[in-house]
Amino acid sequence: MELCPEVFELAGDIASIKNGADLSRDEEVIAAAEACPVDAIHYEK
């Protein structure tokens, strides 16, 4: 499953923010972090 592919790239268990990603997608980023099965996405409010 891809979580918020417009913002993140996943390589193994490491998520990276895509170059030029729209970071104003707060709700989608939070949902992706909470749903990530390998806990690779973290965020701070």
Helices and strands as residue ranges (DSSP letters): E 8-11, E 14-17, H 26-35
